[in-house]
Amino acid sequence: MKVAVAAIGRDAKSQISPRPGRARFYLIFGEGGGLVEVVANPFSRGGGGAGFAVAKMLADRGVGVVVGGRFGENMRDALRERGLEYREMAGSALEAMAEILRGPEG
């Protein structure tokens, strides 16, 4: 399952964005935990509806889990509608992926 981390920067050491719908980048990690794609978020600026648009964009890329700082209600609903899980986390994208890979027992 692919994991998308809302990030402030373009590399795995970047901090998780506190506002996932408006994150500058999404770092997409593959099943083994390696960074496979960096996506500039075209919805990082502008009017409303970013959460719905981001959810569609990530679902279209085959993402199963989205990580961000704090998800607003609209974005949570949009992610659920598309069958995506979400996790609110802080720290770096790399730290988030390490925690996800460890699983609930880690």
C-alpha positions as CSV (number, residue, x, y, z in Angstrom):
1,M,0.0,0.0,0.0
2,K,1.3,3.4,-0.9
3,V,1.5,6.1,1.7
4,A,1.4,9.9,1.0
5,V,2.9,12.3,3.5
6,A,1.9,15.9,3.3
7,A,5.2,17.7,3.6
8,I,6.7,21.2,3.7
9,G,9.7,20.1,1.5
10,R,10.6,17.7,-1.3
11,D,12.7,15.1,0.5
12,A,12.0,12.4,3.1
13,K,13.6,14.4,5.9
14,S,11.1,17.2,5.4
15,Q,8.6,18.0,8.2
16,I,5.0,16.9,7.9
17,S,2.8,19.8,6.9
18,P,0.4,20.9,9.6
19,R,-2.3,21.6,7.0
20,P,-2.5,18.6,4.6
21,G,-4.9,20.1,2.1
22,R,-2.6,23.1,1.6
23,A,0.7,21.2,1.9
24,R,3.3,22.3,-0.7
25,F,4.2,18.7,-1.5
26,Y,3.1,15.1,-1.1
27,L,5.8,12.5,-0.7
28,I,4.6,9.1,-1.9
29,F,6.3,6.1,-0.4
30,G,6.0,2.6,-1.8
31,E,5.2,-0.6,0.1
32,G,8.8,-1.1,1.2
33,G,8.9,2.4,2.7
34,G,11.1,4.0,0.0
35,L,10.2,7.4,-1.5
36,V,8.9,6.7,-5.0
37,E,7.3,10.0,-6.1
38,V,7.3,13.7,-5.1
39,V,4.1,15.6,-6.1
40,A,3.8,19.3,-6.0
41,N,0.4,20.0,-4.6
42,P,-1.5,22.1,-7.2
43,F,-4.1,22.9,-4.6
44,S,-1.7,24.4,-2.0
45,R,-3.0,27.9,-2.8
46,G,-6.4,29.2,-3.8
47,G,-10.0,28.9,-2.7
48,G,-11.9,26.2,-0.9
49,G,-12.2,22.6,-1.8
50,A,-8.6,21.7,-1.5
51,G,-9.3,18.6,0.7
52,F,-11.6,17.1,-1.9
53,A,-9.3,17.7,-4.7
54,V,-6.2,16.4,-2.9
55,A,-8.2,13.2,-1.9
56,K,-9.0,12.6,-5.5
57,M,-5.4,13.3,-6.7
58,L,-4.0,10.8,-4.1
59,A,-6.6,8.1,-4.7
60,D,-5.9,8.4,-8.5
61,R,-2.2,7.6,-7.7
62,G,-3.1,4.5,-5.7
63,V,-2.4,5.8,-2.3
64,G,-4.0,3.9,0.7
65,V,-2.9,6.1,3.6
66,V,-2.4,9.8,3.9
67,V,-0.3,11.4,6.7
68,G,-0.6,15.0,7.8
69,G,-0.6,17.3,10.8
70,R,-4.2,18.0,11.3
71,F,-7.0,17.1,8.9
72,G,-10.1,19.3,8.7
73,E,-13.5,17.7,8.7
74,N,-14.1,18.2,5.0
75,M,-10.8,16.5,4.1
76,R,-11.4,13.6,6.5
77,D,-14.8,13.1,4.8
78,A,-13.3,13.3,1.3
79,L,-10.6,10.7,2.2
80,R,-13.1,8.3,3.7
81,E,-15.4,8.6,0.6
82,R,-12.4,7.5,-1.5
83,G,-11.5,4.6,0.9
84,L,-8.3,6.3,2.1
85,E,-7.1,6.1,5.7
86,Y,-5.5,9.1,7.3
87,R,-3.2,9.6,10.2
88,E,-2.4,12.7,12.1
89,M,1.3,12.8,12.9
90,A,4.2,15.3,13.5
91,G,7.9,15.1,12.8
92,S,9.5,14.2,9.6
93,A,8.1,12.2,6.7
94,L,10.9,9.6,7.3
95,E,9.9,9.3,11.0
96,A,6.2,8.9,10.0
97,M,7.1,6.1,7.6
98,A,9.2,4.3,10.2
99,E,6.3,4.4,12.6
100,I,3.8,3.2,10.0
101,L,6.2,0.3,8.9
102,R,6.6,-0.7,12.6
103,G,2.8,-1.1,12.7
104,P,0.5,-1.0,15.7
105,E,2.7,-3.3,17.8
106,G,5.9,-1.3,17.2
